[in-house]
């Protein structure tokens, strides 16, 4: 707990048996009240390891996607009465040591959302990000900033913190069950007028860190551009944008 706010770390997991324990051990337990892990039908021992760590563990009986995993994470965190929800991947690509800083930015009401940006600062290539991913990340972010009217350094980080108010206010259940969920939820947050802050985050690319392949990256990139373009046209009152409507 921080400044009277309950803090919940959620971990959307898939085949994370080799890195889950290492990630878990670096979480700052002095401020974190709950840890939730949702296993999206892994083919390895992720779920049993989570249970052995006494985490609040949930299992999808079928693999339904990264976005669907997040939906379950946020729903369960809100059920527990969390005031701040931090998404941390259990693949040890992002350091859990930033949780305290990210939580404080929300607990003291400086921002409503915090993105841990791998691009803010230096070292992302030294950390192992493939050059093609770095170039595409910078290009996509530049174009998206123009289309959605923002000045963020990265739209594609998987390390994020939200206040409960944000997740209760936006219709994230409308979003895709796939990787494009991350960009859809950001557009919803921007449209709702919530304050978004960024923090510099070192990252590590290694064999056990999860990463989508080249062809799925291409699909994801075009999906991001399409979402941003749709929102741009929506702002000009040219098209409707159904992702913004509560069902």
N, C-alpha and C positions, 0 to 999 in steps of 0.2 A: 504494500500500500504506500502511496505517496500523496501528500497533501490531502489526505482523506479519500483518495480515489483508489478503487480496486483495480488491479492490473492483471490482465490475463494474456499469457503468451499462447498463441495457437500455431500448431505446426501441421501443415498439409503434407502428408508423407506418401511416398511411393518408392519401395525398394531402398530403404534407408538404413538397413540393419548395420552397415559398417560405420556409419557416421552419427547415428542418433544419440548414442550414449555420450560421445565426445561433445556434441552440441549441447545436450542437456546439462552436462557438468559445468558449462561456462555461463549458464543463466544466472543472473543475480537474484538469488532466492530471498534476499533481504527486502526486496521491494515487490517481487512477483507473488501474487496471491493464488493464481491458478495456472496450470499448464494443461492444455488440451492438445491431443494429437488425433488426427483423423487419417487412418490408413486406407488409401484408395485401392483396396484389393491387391496388395503387394504379392509378388511371387516368392518373396523371401521371408525372413523371420521378424520383420519390422514390428508387427502387432504384438507378438509375444515379448519382445524386448521392451516395448512401451509399457506393457502390463507389469513386467518385472521392475520397472522404474517407478511404479505406482503412479503413473500418469493417468489422467482422465482420458481413456482411450476409446475411440469409436472406429468401427470397421465397416467399410462399404463392401457388400457382398459381391458386387461387380465393379470393374474399373470404369468409372463414369467421367473422369477427367479432372484436371487441375482446378478449373473454375467451380465445378460441382463440389470438390473437396473444400474449397474456401467457403462456399455457402453453408456447408455443414459446420465448419469451424466457427463462423460468425454466429450462426443460430445457437449453437451450444454455449458460446461465450456470453451471449446476451441472456440466455436462460440462467446463467450463474450470477447475473447481476454485475458483470464487469463494467467499469466506467471507461477503461482504456484497453483496447485490444491491439496486440502487436503480433503481426504475422512474421514468423521466423522459419525459414526452410530448415529441415533437419539434416541437410546434406553437408553442413559445415562450410558452405561457400561464403556465408555472411557471418561475421563475428557476433555472438550474443552479448559481447561486452558493451555494445552500443545501446542496449535496452534501457539502461538507466537514463542516458541522455535523451533518447527518443521519448521515453515516458514523461520526463520532466517538462518537455516542451508542450505536452498536452495537459499534464496535471496542473500546471501553473497558468493554463489558458492563454499561452502565447500563440499556439496554432491549434487547428482541429484535426489535421492530418500531417504526418511526417513521412517523407520518403528518404530512405537511405541511398543516396546517389553514389554510384561507382565512378561516375564521370567527374563529379565535383572534386577538384584536387588532382593529384597525379598518382601514377602507380597502377592504373588498371591494366595496362599491357604487361607490366612487370609481374602482375598478379596472375597472368596466364590467360586473360581474355583473348580469344583468337582475333586476329587483325580484322577479318571480314565482319565479325560481330561488333567490334569497336566502331568501324567506319559506318556500318548500317545503323548502329545505335545513335551515333551523332547526327547522321543525315535524317533519320526518322524523327528524332527529337526536334531538330531545327524546323522541319516542315510542320510537325504537329503544333509547335509553339505558334507559328504563323496562322494556322487554321483555327486553333481554339483560343487564341489571344492570351497566351501565358508566356512565362520566361523561365521554365524549369530546365534543369540540366539533364534530366533523365526521366523518361516515362516508363521504363522497362525493368526497373528494379523489382525484385520479389520480396524486399524487406521493407515493411510498411507499418505504420501505427495509426490507429483511428480512435476517435472518441466514440463512445456508445451512441451519442446523438447523431453522428454522421451515419452510422450503419442502420440506425432506426429510421433515418429520414430519407435515404435514397433507395430506389427499387432495384437493389443488386440481384434479386431473384430473377429479374428479367434477363440477366446477362447470360452469355454463352457458358457452357460447361467446359470449354477448352481454354487454352492459354490466353486468348484474346480478352478473357474476363478482366485481366489487370488493367487494360486500357479502357475498357468500357466503364469500369467503376470510377476511374479518374475523370472521365468526361462527365459522369453523373455528379461527382463531387464539385467539379468546376462550375457546372451549370447551377448547382444549388448555392454557390457562393461561399463555400467553406474555405477557411484559410489553410493554405498548404505550405509547409516549411520543408526544407531539405537539410540533410546532414551528410557530411563526407563519410563514405564507407569503403574501407579496403575490401577487396574480394580475392578469393582463391579459386582457381580452376585446377582441378586435379582429377584423377581417374574416377574416384567415387562421387564427385560432385555431379549433380544432375544437370543436364543440358539437352535442349532439343536439337535435333540434327539439322543439317543444312536445308533440306527441302521443307521441313516444318518451319524453319526460321523464315524462309521466303514467304510461305503462306501467312505466317504471323505478321510479317512486315506489311504485306498488302492489306491484311485485315486492319492493322492499326491506321494505315492511311485512309482506308475506306470509312472507318469510324470517325476520324477527325474531319474528313471531307463532308460527311453527312451532317456533323454538328455545325460545321461552317455554313453549309447551305440552310440548316435549320435556323441559325442566327440571322440569316438574311430573309427568313420567312418564305423560303422556296420549297422546302420539303418538311414533312413531319419526321419526328425522331422518337419512335415508340419506346426506346430504352429509358426515356426520362419520365414516363408515365407510371404512376402507381396502379397496380392492377386492382 
